[in-house]
């Protein structure tokens, strides 16, 4: 029986992913910062709920050890833990800048370092890193968030080459807008602390998000794509998840030059359809 290890499994995409794998007969290691937040769906003999803060090396070591002790191996790692941070760079303290990168990038690397040895020894395994449309397209006031997601894309692509000869596949899942608590406890916003000069671009960004998010995907939709990515035997690296306006921007970004694409983004911020 195969085992999946999911970070950030208390809610949203992480919980939906863990539930999906559990429904497919897999063992599930559902990790989260506060195990008391675990859903009743994890009251199952094939589920193990473990405390994990990806910024805490000791907790990472303990969580991986608990997974291996309980189930013997980790076949799929889903790196989902992370959060959004939007607002002008000037409005963030360096402590908050550090926290975003520690969670979204350094923590992701640390979990992979802890899990890869078991996969390498067995010459088998799949790592699914949850990125975002924001890993390829940057929105105004998203310096920190996009900085981390662009990093996830780059390190995952490099690891694709590095780990493939060892029998380990690397996947990147890129959701668009998703109906989760991303804007709540998984979000760090500093727009209210920004100098007044930033008000027009903050308002424009909010206007653009409103126009793009009308068809946000359910977490279960993204979980289905993660399942497909984890079980795909091809060499495909990137998988899109959803069908909203933000995902459509990926095609524009790939086909347009910088000036044309950025002009369209500014028109969206002004509430106009790109010309």
C-alpha positions as CSV (number, residue, x, y, z in Angstrom):
1,X,0.0,0.0,0.0
2,X,1.4,3.4,-1.0
3,X,1.8,6.4,1.4
4,X,1.5,10.1,0.7
5,X,2.9,12.8,3.0
6,X,1.0,16.1,2.8
7,X,2.1,19.4,4.4
8,X,-0.5,22.0,5.3
9,X,-3.3,19.4,5.5
10,X,-5.5,21.1,8.1
11,X,-7.6,23.0,5.5
12,X,-8.0,24.0,1.8
13,X,-6.0,22.3,-0.8
14,X,-3.9,20.3,1.7
15,X,-7.0,18.8,3.4
16,X,-8.7,18.0,0.1
17,X,-5.6,16.3,-1.2
18,X,-5.1,14.2,1.9
19,X,-8.8,13.2,1.8
20,X,-8.6,12.3,-1.9
21,X,-5.6,10.0,-1.5
22,X,-7.3,8.4,1.6
23,X,-10.4,7.8,-0.5
24,X,-8.2,6.0,-3.1
25,X,-6.9,3.5,-0.6
26,X,-3.6,5.2,0.2
27,X,-2.0,5.6,3.6
28,X,-2.0,9.4,4.4
29,X,0.4,11.3,6.6
30,X,-1.5,14.6,7.2
31,X,0.8,17.2,8.7
32,X,-0.2,20.5,10.1
33,X,1.0,23.1,12.7
34,X,-1.9,22.4,15.0
35,X,-3.1,18.7,15.0
36,X,-6.2,19.8,17.0
37,X,-7.4,21.4,13.7
38,X,-7.5,18.0,12.0
39,X,-10.7,17.1,10.3
40,X,-12.7,14.0,11.3
41,X,-11.9,12.5,8.0
42,X,-8.5,11.6,9.4
43,X,-10.0,9.4,12.1
44,X,-9.0,6.4,10.0
45,X,-6.6,3.5,10.4
46,X,-4.7,4.5,7.2
47,X,-4.3,8.1,8.4
48,X,-1.6,9.6,10.6
49,X,-1.9,13.2,11.8
50,X,1.4,14.7,12.7
51,X,2.4,18.2,14.1
52,X,4.6,20.0,11.5
53,X,5.8,23.5,11.1
54,X,8.0,23.6,8.0
55,X,10.1,26.3,9.6
56,X,11.1,24.0,12.5
57,X,13.8,21.5,11.5
58,X,13.2,19.3,14.6
59,X,9.5,19.0,13.8
60,X,10.3,18.1,10.2
61,X,12.7,15.3,11.3
62,X,10.2,14.0,13.8
63,X,7.3,14.1,11.3
64,X,9.2,12.1,8.7
65,X,10.4,9.6,11.3
66,X,6.8,9.1,12.5
67,X,5.6,8.5,8.9
68,X,8.4,6.0,8.2
69,X,7.8,4.2,11.6
70,X,4.1,3.9,10.9
71,X,4.0,3.1,7.2
72,X,7.6,2.1,6.3
73,X,8.0,4.4,3.3
74,X,6.9,7.7,1.7
75,X,5.9,7.2,-2.0
76,X,4.6,10.8,-2.6
77,X,5.4,14.0,-0.9
78,X,3.0,16.9,-1.5
79,X,4.5,20.2,-0.5
80,X,1.4,22.3,0.0
81,X,2.2,24.4,3.2
82,X,2.6,28.1,2.5
83,X,0.8,31.4,2.6
84,X,0.3,34.5,0.6
85,X,1.8,37.9,1.2
86,X,0.6,41.0,-0.7
87,X,1.3,44.6,-0.2
88,X,4.1,47.1,-1.2
89,X,7.5,45.9,-0.2
90,X,8.1,49.1,1.8
91,X,5.2,48.1,4.1
92,X,6.8,44.8,5.2
93,X,9.3,44.5,8.1
94,X,12.3,42.3,7.3
95,X,11.0,39.9,10.0
96,X,7.9,39.4,7.9
97,X,9.9,39.1,4.7
98,X,12.0,36.4,6.3
99,X,8.9,34.5,7.5
100,X,7.4,34.4,4.0
101,X,10.5,33.0,2.4
102,X,11.2,30.6,5.4
103,X,7.8,29.1,5.0
104,X,7.3,29.0,1.2
105,X,10.8,28.3,0.1
106,X,13.2,27.2,2.9
107,X,10.6,25.1,4.6
108,X,9.7,23.3,1.3
109,X,13.4,22.6,0.7
110,X,13.9,21.3,4.3
111,X,10.9,18.9,3.9
112,X,12.3,17.6,0.6
113,X,15.8,17.1,2.1
114,X,14.2,15.0,4.9
115,X,12.1,12.8,2.6
116,X,14.4,12.3,-0.4
117,X,16.8,9.8,1.3
118,X,14.0,7.3,1.7
119,X,13.0,7.7,-1.9
120,X,16.6,7.6,-3.1
121,X,17.3,4.3,-1.2
122,X,14.2,2.7,-2.8
123,X,14.9,4.5,-6.2
124,X,11.2,5.4,-6.3
125,X,9.0,8.3,-5.3
126,X,7.3,11.5,-6.5
127,X,7.5,15.0,-5.2
128,X,4.6,17.3,-6.0
129,X,5.3,21.0,-5.2
130,X,2.3,23.2,-5.1
131,X,3.2,26.4,-6.8
132,X,0.7,28.8,-8.4
133,X,-0.2,30.8,-11.5
134,X,1.8,33.3,-9.5
135,X,4.9,31.2,-10.0
136,X,5.0,32.3,-13.6
137,X,3.0,35.5,-13.7
138,X,3.7,38.3,-11.2
139,X,0.9,40.7,-10.0
140,X,1.5,44.2,-8.5
141,X,2.1,44.3,-4.8
142,X,3.0,40.6,-4.8
143,X,6.8,41.0,-4.5
144,X,7.1,38.5,-1.6
145,X,4.6,36.0,-2.7
146,X,5.7,35.8,-6.3
147,X,9.3,35.9,-5.3
148,X,8.7,32.7,-3.3
149,X,6.6,31.0,-6.0
150,X,9.1,31.8,-8.8
151,X,11.7,30.2,-6.5
152,X,9.6,27.1,-6.2
153,X,9.3,26.8,-9.9
154,X,13.0,27.2,-10.5
155,X,14.2,24.8,-7.8
156,X,11.6,22.2,-8.8
157,X,12.7,22.4,-12.4
158,X,16.4,21.9,-11.4
159,X,15.4,19.0,-9.1
160,X,13.6,17.4,-12.0
161,X,17.0,16.8,-13.7
162,X,18.8,16.0,-10.4
163,X,16.4,13.4,-9.1
164,X,15.1,11.7,-12.2
165,X,18.2,9.4,-12.6
166,X,17.5,8.3,-9.0
167,X,14.0,7.2,-9.8
168,X,12.3,10.2,-8.2
169,X,9.9,12.3,-10.2
170,X,9.3,16.0,-9.5
171,X,6.0,17.7,-10.4
172,X,4.8,21.3,-10.2
173,X,1.0,22.0,-9.8
174,X,-0.1,25.6,-10.6
175,X,-3.5,26.5,-9.3
176,X,-5.3,29.6,-10.3
177,X,-7.8,31.2,-8.0
178,X,-9.0,28.7,-5.4
179,X,-11.9,28.8,-2.9
180,X,-9.7,28.5,0.3
181,X,-8.8,30.5,3.3
182,X,-5.8,31.8,1.4
183,X,-7.1,35.3,2.1
184,X,-7.6,34.6,5.8
185,X,-5.1,32.8,8.1
186,X,-3.0,31.8,5.1
187,X,-2.5,35.4,4.1
188,X,-0.2,38.2,5.2
189,X,-1.4,41.6,3.9
190,X,0.4,44.9,4.5
191,X,-1.5,47.2,2.2
192,X,-3.1,49.0,5.1
193,X,0.4,49.9,6.4
194,X,1.6,51.3,3.1
195,X,2.3,55.0,2.5
196,X,-0.5,56.8,0.7
197,X,1.4,57.0,-2.5
198,X,0.7,53.3,-3.1
199,X,-3.1,53.6,-2.8
200,X,-3.8,53.7,-6.6
201,X,-1.8,50.5,-7.3
202,X,-3.3,48.7,-4.3
203,X,-6.8,49.6,-5.5
204,X,-5.9,48.6,-9.1
205,X,-4.6,45.2,-7.9
206,X,-7.8,44.6,-6.0
207,X,-9.8,45.5,-9.0
208,X,-7.8,43.1,-11.2
209,X,-8.1,40.2,-8.7
210,X,-11.9,40.8,-8.7
211,X,-12.1,40.5,-12.4
212,X,-10.0,37.3,-12.6
213,X,-11.5,35.4,-9.7
214,X,-15.0,34.8,-10.9
215,X,-14.5,31.1,-11.6
216,X,-12.3,30.1,-8.7
217,X,-11.8,26.3,-8.3
218,X,-12.8,24.2,-5.4
219,X,-9.9,22.7,-3.4
220,X,-11.1,19.3,-4.5
221,X,-10.5,20.2,-8.1
222,X,-6.8,21.0,-7.3
223,X,-6.6,17.8,-5.2
224,X,-7.6,15.9,-8.3
225,X,-4.8,17.5,-10.4
226,X,-2.3,16.7,-7.6
227,X,-3.5,13.1,-7.7
228,X,-3.0,13.0,-11.4
229,X,0.4,14.5,-11.2
230,X,1.5,12.1,-8.5
231,X,0.4,9.1,-10.5
232,X,1.5,10.2,-14.0
233,X,4.3,8.0,-15.4
234,X,5.3,10.5,-18.1
235,X,8.0,13.2,-17.9
236,X,5.5,16.0,-17.6
237,X,6.7,18.7,-15.1
238,X,3.9,21.3,-14.8
239,X,0.2,20.8,-14.3
240,X,-2.4,23.6,-14.3
241,X,-5.4,23.4,-11.9
242,X,-8.5,25.4,-12.5
243,X,-10.2,27.3,-15.2
244,X,-10.3,31.0,-14.2
245,X,-9.0,34.2,-15.7
246,X,-5.7,34.0,-13.9
247,X,-4.9,30.7,-15.6
248,X,-5.6,32.3,-19.0
249,X,-2.9,34.8,-18.2
250,X,-0.3,32.0,-18.4
251,X,-0.9,31.7,-22.1
252,X,-0.6,35.5,-22.6
253,X,2.7,35.5,-20.7
254,X,4.2,32.8,-22.9
255,X,3.1,34.4,-26.2
256,X,3.5,38.1,-25.6
257,X,6.6,40.2,-25.1
258,X,7.1,42.0,-21.8
259,X,5.8,45.4,-23.0
260,X,2.6,43.9,-24.4
261,X,1.8,41.7,-21.4
262,X,2.5,44.5,-18.9
263,X,0.3,46.9,-20.9
264,X,-2.5,44.4,-20.6
265,X,-2.0,44.0,-16.9
266,X,-2.2,47.8,-16.4
267,X,-5.4,47.9,-18.4
268,X,-6.9,45.2,-16.2
269,X,-5.9,47.2,-13.1
270,X,-7.7,50.2,-14.5
271,X,-10.8,48.1,-15.0
272,X,-10.5,47.9,-18.8
273,X,-10.3,44.9,-21.1
274,X,-6.8,44.6,-22.6
275,X,-6.6,45.9,-26.1
